[in-house]
């Protein structure tokens, strides 16, 4: 703080995360930053060290963050989750069988999406548990500051069977999350996502969903070619498939 104003800061986000069949208390670190005129003075390191000490006292079992090269490993973090993208031709995606009707998300769909998400991600390491009492809903697309659109696949009784979260950005076809009761429920979401009613006009569609989600399997049923890709990272992780997230496990937990 300087004259009552924050000059270097971060947020600690409380989440419950699945590791195998277990659920652990995780402190997600976000918004790490220092005002430009105060950089290169070690302030971010001091804030991070104080935050890690706080989480240890408060009983957090793990701390996680989205990593950058050659910095967070100094504090005991290690790469744990690679970043995967799935790219496919828009026209191929539009061939997906649309067995269910799609419509825009409504607030009344919140409980159904929570149930579908938690059921689909049960036992998937790295998935955050969505608590009906605290989950605030879809707040962003594939990245911070990216507005999200949400559509749901419904049956004849207007019951939600699947959903897709995508970037509400003109000219971009990028899905951040796809879920459903089964492939039959998720497939129409994929088919509507790149074209049709979104009319995004892009030749390629991109999903930022991780490999553990069902989208690559779904796409394999109706797309002749799809290409998974990982983002390479420089620095100590060069040559690996690396790093979307890094974690620090607290000793004694």
LOBA-848840 format. One record per residue (C-alpha): residue in three letters; residue number from 1; z, x, y. Coordinates in steps of 0.02 Angstrom, whole numbers, plus 32768, in hexadecimal, padded with zeros to 4 digits. Example, Ala and Ser with C-alpha at 12.3 -4.5 7.8 and 13.67 -1.06 7.14 Angstrom:
{"ALA", 1, {8186, 8267, 7F1F}}
{"SER", 2, {8165, 82AC, 7FCB}}
//
This chain:
{"UNK", 1, {8000, 8000, 8000}}
{"UNK", 2, {7FDF, 8039, 80B2}}
{"UNK", 3, {8029, 7FD4, 8142}}
{"UNK", 4, {8043, 7F42, 80CC}}
{"UNK", 5, {7F8E, 7F44, 808F}}
{"UNK", 6, {7F50, 7F71, 7FE2}}
{"UNK", 7, {7EE6, 800E, 7FE1}}
{"UNK", 8, {7EDB, 802A, 7F24}}
{"UNK", 9, {7EF0, 7FA2, 7EA2}}
{"UNK", 10, {7ECC, 7F55, 7DF9}}
{"UNK", 11, {7EED, 7EB0, 7D9F}}
{"UNK", 12, {7F45, 7E96, 7CFA}}
{"UNK", 13, {7EFF, 7E00, 7C9E}}
{"UNK", 14, {7F6C, 7DB5, 7C16}}
{"UNK", 15, {7F0A, 7D87, 7B79}}
{"UNK", 16, {7F2A, 7D6A, 7AC1}}
{"UNK", 17, {7EA8, 7DCA, 7A5C}}
{"UNK", 18, {7E7B, 7DC3, 79A5}}
{"UNK", 19, {7E7F, 7E62, 793E}}
{"UNK", 20, {7E4B, 7E2F, 7890}}
{"UNK", 21, {7EB6, 7D99, 785F}}
{"UNK", 22, {7F3F, 7DC9, 78DA}}
{"UNK", 23, {7F56, 7D9F, 7992}}
{"UNK", 24, {7F9D, 7E20, 7A0C}}
{"UNK", 25, {7FD7, 7E1B, 7AC0}}
{"UNK", 26, {7F57, 7E7A, 7B29}}
{"UNK", 27, {7F5A, 7EB0, 7BDD}}
{"UNK", 28, {7EA8, 7EAF, 7C1C}}
{"UNK", 29, {7E8D, 7F27, 7CAD}}
{"UNK", 30, {7E11, 7EEC, 7D30}}
{"UNK", 31, {7DE4, 7F06, 7DE6}}
{"UNK", 32, {7E12, 7FBF, 7DEC}}
{"UNK", 33, {7DE6, 7FFF, 7E98}}
{"UNK", 34, {7E19, 8066, 7F2F}}
{"UNK", 35, {7DE1, 804D, 7FE2}}
{"UNK", 36, {7D5A, 80CC, 800D}}
{"UNK", 37, {7DBD, 812E, 808F}}
{"UNK", 38, {7E4C, 814B, 8013}}
{"UNK", 39, {7DE7, 8183, 7F7C}}
{"UNK", 40, {7DF7, 822C, 7F24}}
{"UNK", 41, {7EB2, 8230, 7F44}}
{"UNK", 42, {7EE9, 81FE, 7E95}}
{"UNK", 43, {7F1E, 814F, 7ECA}}
{"UNK", 44, {7EC1, 80F2, 7E3F}}
{"UNK", 45, {7F12, 8164, 7DBF}}
{"UNK", 46, {7FBF, 8140, 7E05}}
{"UNK", 47, {7FA0, 8084, 7E05}}
{"UNK", 48, {7F5D, 808A, 7D52}}
{"UNK", 49, {7FF1, 80F2, 7D14}}
{"UNK", 50, {806C, 8079, 7D65}}
{"UNK", 51, {8010, 7FE5, 7D18}}
{"UNK", 52, {8014, 8031, 7C6A}}
{"UNK", 53, {80CE, 8052, 7C7B}}
{"UNK", 54, {80E8, 7F9E, 7CB2}}
{"UNK", 55, {8088, 7F59, 7C1C}}
{"UNK", 56, {80ED, 7FC6, 7BA6}}
{"UNK", 57, {818F, 7F80, 7BEF}}
{"UNK", 58, {814D, 7ECE, 7BE7}}
{"UNK", 59, {8123, 7ED8, 7B2E}}
{"UNK", 60, {8065, 7EDF, 7B32}}
{"UNK", 61, {8020, 7F1F, 7A8D}}
{"UNK", 62, {7F77, 7F59, 7ACC}}
{"UNK", 63, {7F21, 7F79, 7B72}}
{"UNK", 64, {7E64, 7F66, 7B82}}
{"UNK", 65, {7DE0, 7F81, 7C07}}
{"UNK", 66, {7D26, 7F96, 7C20}}
{"UNK", 67, {7D11, 8052, 7C21}}
{"UNK", 68, {7CB6, 80D1, 7C8B}}
{"UNK", 69, {7C90, 8183, 7C52}}
{"UNK", 70, {7D0C, 8212, 7C63}}
{"UNK", 71, {7DA0, 81B7, 7CB0}}
{"UNK", 72, {7E07, 813E, 7C48}}
{"UNK", 73, {7E19, 81B0, 7BB1}}
{"UNK", 74, {7E8F, 8217, 7C1F}}
{"UNK", 75, {7F0B, 8188, 7C11}}
{"UNK", 76, {7EFF, 8173, 7B54}}
{"UNK", 77, {7E71, 80F5, 7B4B}}
{"UNK", 78, {7DEF, 8102, 7AC1}}
{"UNK", 79, {7D47, 80AC, 7AAB}}
{"UNK", 80, {7D58, 8016, 7A38}}
{"UNK", 81, {7CCC, 7F96, 7A51}}
{"UNK", 82, {7C14, 7FBD, 7A6E}}
{"UNK", 83, {7BA8, 7F50, 7ADE}}
{"UNK", 84, {7B17, 7EF7, 7A89}}
{"UNK", 85, {7A83, 7E98, 7AD1}}
{"UNK", 86, {7A04, 7E2D, 7A76}}
{"UNK", 87, {7957, 7E1F, 7AC3}}
{"UNK", 88, {78D1, 7DA5, 7A8B}}
{"UNK", 89, {7830, 7D59, 7ACC}}
{"UNK", 90, {784B, 7CB9, 7B2D}}
{"UNK", 91, {77C0, 7C60, 7ACE}}
{"UNK", 92, {780E, 7C8D, 7A28}}
{"UNK", 93, {78B5, 7C45, 7A60}}
{"UNK", 94, {7861, 7BA4, 7A97}}
{"UNK", 95, {7825, 7B8B, 79E4}}
{"UNK", 96, {78D8, 7B6C, 79AA}}
{"UNK", 97, {78EE, 7AC1, 795B}}
{"UNK", 98, {7948, 7A4D, 79D2}}
{"UNK", 99, {79A6, 79DB, 795A}}
{"UNK", 100, {7A29, 79A9, 79D9}}
{"UNK", 101, {7A1F, 796F, 7A8D}}
{"UNK", 102, {7A51, 79E5, 7B19}}
{"UNK", 103, {7AA5, 79B6, 7BBC}}
{"UNK", 104, {7B08, 7A09, 7C45}}
{"UNK", 105, {7BBF, 7A31, 7C27}}
{"UNK", 106, {7C42, 79B6, 7C64}}
{"UNK", 107, {7CFC, 79D1, 7C80}}
{"UNK", 108, {7D1E, 795A, 7BEF}}
{"UNK", 109, {7CC7, 79D8, 7B7B}}
{"UNK", 110, {7D4C, 7A5E, 7B99}}
{"UNK", 111, {7DB9, 7A35, 7B02}}
{"UNK", 112, {7D21, 7A32, 7A8D}}
{"UNK", 113, {7CE6, 7ADC, 7ACA}}
{"UNK", 114, {7D93, 7B26, 7AB0}}
{"UNK", 115, {7D97, 7AE4, 79FD}}
{"UNK", 116, {7CE9, 7B23, 79D5}}
{"UNK", 117, {7D0A, 7BCE, 7A21}}
{"UNK", 118, {7DB2, 7BEA, 79CA}}
{"UNK", 119, {7D6F, 7BAF, 7922}}
{"UNK", 120, {7CD3, 7C1B, 792F}}
{"UNK", 121, {7D33, 7CB7, 7963}}
{"UNK", 122, {7DC6, 7CA8, 78EB}}
{"UNK", 123, {7DDC, 7D51, 7898}}
{"UNK", 124, {7D61, 7DAA, 790C}}
{"UNK", 125, {7DAC, 7E48, 7954}}
{"UNK", 126, {7D9F, 7E4F, 7A11}}
{"UNK", 127, {7D93, 7D93, 7A2C}}
{"UNK", 128, {7E0C, 7D4C, 7AAC}}
{"UNK", 129, {7E6D, 7CB1, 7A78}}
{"UNK", 130, {7E4C, 7C1D, 7AEB}}
{"UNK", 131, {7EEF, 7BBF, 7B04}}
{"UNK", 132, {7ED1, 7B09, 7B36}}
{"UNK", 133, {7F69, 7B13, 7BA8}}
{"UNK", 134, {7F2E, 7BA9, 7C0D}}
{"UNK", 135, {7E71, 7BC0, 7BF9}}
{"UNK", 136, {7E1D, 7BA1, 7CA1}}
{"UNK", 137, {7D70, 7B80, 7C5D}}
{"UNK", 138, {7CCE, 7BE0, 7C71}}
{"UNK", 139, {7CE3, 7C45, 7D11}}
{"UNK", 140, {7C51, 7CBE, 7D0C}}
{"UNK", 141, {7BAE, 7CE9, 7CB7}}
{"UNK", 142, {7B87, 7D91, 7C66}}
{"UNK", 143, {7BE2, 7DF6, 7CEA}}
{"UNK", 144, {7C5C, 7DF0, 7D7A}}
{"UNK", 145, {7C18, 7D92, 7E10}}
{"UNK", 146, {7B8F, 7D3D, 7DA7}}
{"UNK", 147, {7B90, 7C7F, 7DB0}}
{"UNK", 148, {7B8A, 7C27, 7D08}}
{"UNK", 149, {7B2E, 7B8F, 7CCB}}
{"UNK", 150, {7B66, 7B33, 7C2F}}
{"UNK", 151, {7B07, 7ABB, 7BBF}}
{"UNK", 152, {7B46, 7A64, 7B24}}
{"UNK", 153, {7AEF, 7A24, 7A87}}
{"UNK", 154, {7B28, 7975, 7A5B}}
{"UNK", 155, {7B07, 78FC, 79CB}}
{"UNK", 156, {7AD6, 7845, 79D9}}
{"UNK", 157, {7B8B, 7817, 7A03}}
{"UNK", 158, {7B8D, 7897, 7A92}}
{"UNK", 159, {7C08, 7906, 7A33}}
{"UNK", 160, {7BFB, 79BF, 7A5C}}
{"UNK", 161, {7BB7, 7A24, 79C9}}
{"UNK", 162, {7B89, 7AC6, 7A23}}
{"UNK", 163, {7B7B, 7B16, 7ACE}}
{"UNK", 164, {7B2B, 7BA5, 7B2D}}
{"UNK", 165, {7B6A, 7C01, 7BC8}}
{"UNK", 166, {7AE1, 7C55, 7C2F}}
{"UNK", 167, {7AC7, 7CAA, 7CD6}}
{"UNK", 168, {7A9B, 7C2B, 7D5C}}
{"UNK", 169, {7A25, 7CA7, 7DAF}}
{"UNK", 170, {796E, 7C7B, 7DD7}}
{"UNK", 171, {78EF, 7CDE, 7D73}}
{"UNK", 172, {7971, 7D1B, 7CF4}}
{"UNK", 173, {798A, 7CE0, 7C42}}
{"UNK", 174, {7A2E, 7D2D, 7C0D}}
{"UNK", 175, {7AAD, 7CD8, 7B9C}}
{"UNK", 176, {7B62, 7D11, 7BA0}}
{"UNK", 177, {7BA7, 7CA4, 7B14}}
{"UNK", 178, {7B62, 7C33, 7A8C}}
{"UNK", 179, {7BCD, 7BCB, 7A17}}
{"UNK", 180, {7BC3, 7B39, 799F}}
{"UNK", 181, {7C00, 7AE8, 7900}}
{"UNK", 182, {7B72, 7B36, 789C}}
{"UNK", 183, {7AC5, 7B85, 78B5}}
{"UNK", 184, {7A80, 7AD5, 78C4}}
{"UNK", 185, {7AED, 7AB9, 795E}}
{"UNK", 186, {7ACB, 7B5F, 79B3}}
{"UNK", 187, {7A0F, 7B65, 7997}}
{"UNK", 188, {79E1, 7ADD, 7A15}}
{"UNK", 189, {7A4A, 7B37, 7A99}}
{"UNK", 190, {79E6, 7BD6, 7A7A}}
{"UNK", 191, {7943, 7B78, 7A83}}
{"UNK", 192, {796A, 7B26, 7B29}}
{"UNK", 193, {79B9, 7BC1, 7B75}}
{"UNK", 194, {791D, 7C29, 7B9E}}
{"UNK", 195, {78A6, 7BA5, 7BDC}}
{"UNK", 196, {788A, 7AEB, 7BDF}}
{"UNK", 197, {7907, 7A94, 7C4C}}
{"UNK", 198, {7948, 7B37, 7C99}}
{"UNK", 199, {7897, 7B69, 7CCB}}
{"UNK", 200, {78CD, 7C1C, 7CE9}}
{"UNK", 201, {781E, 7C63, 7CDD}}
{"UNK", 202, {7852, 7D04, 7C87}}
{"UNK", 203, {77EB, 7D4F, 7BFA}}
{"UNK", 204, {7881, 7D9C, 7BA3}}
{"UNK", 205, {7928, 7D4E, 7B7C}}
{"UNK", 206, {79C6, 7DB4, 7B6E}}
{"UNK", 207, {7A6C, 7D8D, 7B1F}}
{"UNK", 208, {7B06, 7DF2, 7B4D}}
{"UNK", 209, {7B63, 7DAA, 7AB8}}
{"UNK", 210, {7BB4, 7E2C, 7A46}}
{"UNK", 211, {7B75, 7E4B, 7996}}
{"UNK", 212, {7C05, 7DE8, 794A}}
{"UNK", 213, {7BC6, 7D45, 7993}}
{"UNK", 214, {7B4D, 7CDB, 792D}}
{"UNK", 215, {7AB9, 7CEC, 79A4}}
{"UNK", 216, {7A62, 7D7D, 794A}}
{"UNK", 217, {7A6C, 7D1D, 78A6}}
{"UNK", 218, {7A2F, 7C7D, 78F7}}
{"UNK", 219, {799E, 7CD7, 794B}}
{"UNK", 220, {796A, 7D23, 78A5}}
{"UNK", 221, {7942, 7C76, 7862}}
{"UNK", 222, {78B8, 7C50, 78DE}}
{"UNK", 223, {7886, 7CEF, 7938}}
{"UNK", 224, {780D, 7D6A, 78EB}}
{"UNK", 225, {7851, 7DFF, 794E}}
{"UNK", 226, {78F2, 7E1A, 79A5}}
{"UNK", 227, {7936, 7EBD, 79E8}}
{"UNK", 228, {79EF, 7EE6, 79F4}}
{"UNK", 229, {7A18, 7F6E, 7A70}}
{"UNK", 230, {7AB1, 7FCE, 7AA8}}
{"UNK", 231, {7AD3, 801D, 7B4F}}
{"UNK", 232, {7AE3, 80D9, 7B44}}
{"UNK", 233, {7B6F, 812B, 7BA5}}
{"UNK", 234, {7B6F, 81DB, 7BED}}
{"UNK", 235, {7C02, 8252, 7BE8}}
{"UNK", 236, {7C70, 826B, 7B4F}}
{"UNK", 237, {7C24, 81D4, 7AF7}}
{"UNK", 238, {7B6E, 820E, 7B04}}
{"UNK", 239, {7B0C, 81F0, 7A65}}
{"UNK", 240, {7B7C, 8165, 7A27}}
{"UNK", 241, {7B56, 80AD, 7A2E}}
{"UNK", 242, {7BE2, 8098, 7AA6}}
{"UNK", 243, {7C48, 8050, 7B19}}
{"UNK", 244, {7C5F, 7FA6, 7B5D}}
{"UNK", 245, {7D1B, 7FA9, 7B4B}}
{"UNK", 246, {7DA7, 8026, 7B33}}
{"UNK", 247, {7E57, 8009, 7AF6}}
{"UNK", 248, {7F02, 8059, 7AF6}}
{"UNK", 249, {7F80, 802E, 7A6F}}
{"UNK", 250, {8035, 8042, 7AA2}}
{"UNK", 251, {80A0, 80AB, 7A2F}}
{"UNK", 252, {8122, 804E, 79CB}}
{"UNK", 253, {80BF, 7FAC, 79C6}}
//
